[in-house]
Amino acid sequence: MIEIKDLHKKFGKQEVLKGVNISVEQGKIYAVLGPNGSGKTTIIKTILGMVIKDKGSISVNGIDIEKNASYRNDIDYLPQIANFPGNLKVHELIKMIKDIRGNDADETPLIELFGLQPFLKKKLNNLSGGTKQKVNLVLTFMFDSPIVILDEPTSGLDPVAMLHLKNLIRETKAKGKLILITSHIISFVEEMADEIIFLLEGTIYYKGTLEGLNEKTEETSLERAMAKLLTANKSVA
């Protein structure tokens, strides 16, 4: 569903992506992992058209993203930090996003799921970080697009909201959708991901199942496997 070929990107003299090749398909959850500065966010923003690549190609459902911007209608995106006007009320923000996308989606089930009814007439500036994240999740999942990209979706969530998010992601996968997730919460990734894409210094070090990564590194957990990859890279450097 998304195919990336020989993707390169520099910011000034810093080469962030160094010939990345990734192919991901529908009906699976992929966790894009790596230390800070490894290129995770750059890949996501390049897919979304928010960052312009230097070299390579990206196609979504067979469409070259440089030739047809309509592919963005097939993607629901949760940014790591969502900067919305703080003077907007929650219900105003939801209406604004629906108007921008030209989609009269029904957000009511998600509002009820995350218990946001008491906050609909409150301004975003007056919400806690966790409540803002719940609002962002509503904005992401209410449109029912075939591709969902979640950048640190668990940020600020309480245990109950975390359970709701996990169930929501599982239901989304069951519909045959493609889900890309970045997260620093290892236990969340271990529980949710079908495949791991591990980035290091702008290159793909591993793509495959968690079991395959553990076998490759001769470790028993994702945390230990990642630590071993990072340690090995430092020793080579």
C-alpha positions, 0 to 999 in steps of 0.5 A: 500500500505504501512503497518507498524506494531509495529515499534520501533527505538532507537538512543542510549538511546533515543526511537524515535519510540514506537510501531508505527502502520500505514496502508496507501492506494493508491489514498490518500494524508496523512500528517504526522505531529508532533513537532520536535523529534516526529519521522516523519523523522525516519518513512520516512527514515525507509520506505526508508531503510535509517534507520534500525528498531529495531523491527516491520515490514514494507511492501510496496505493500505486500513486506517485505522491508527487504526481497526485496529492489526492492520496492524502485523503486516504491517510489519517494522521496523529502528529506527535504534537498537535498545535491547534488554536488554544481559544477554540472549543473542542466542538469547534475544532472538530467541526473545523477539521470536518469542514477542512476535509469535506467529510461529515464524519460521526465523531459521537462514538469516539467522544463517548469512548474517551469520555469527552462529553464534559469537555466539548464546550471547553477551550483547548487551552484549558485542557490537560495534556491527556485530554488534548491527546484524546481529542487528537485521537478522535480527530484521527480515527473519525474519518475511517481512512484506509491508512492510519499514521500514529506518531507517539499515540500513547502520550499523556494517556491514562490506563483506561484511555490506553486500553481504549486506544489499543482496542481501537487500533485492533479494530482498525487493523481488523478492517484491513487498514494499514497502520504505522506507529512510532512509540517509545513505549516498548511494551506497547509496541511489543503488544501491538505491532505485527512488524518492526521497522528499525531505523538507525542513522537514516538507514533500515537496520531491520524490517520484520517480526519481533520474533525474527528480531529477537532471533537475529539479535539472540535476545528475548525482548524488544528492549534488549534487541534494540539495545544490542543493535545500538551497542553494535552500531556504536562499536562499529562507529 
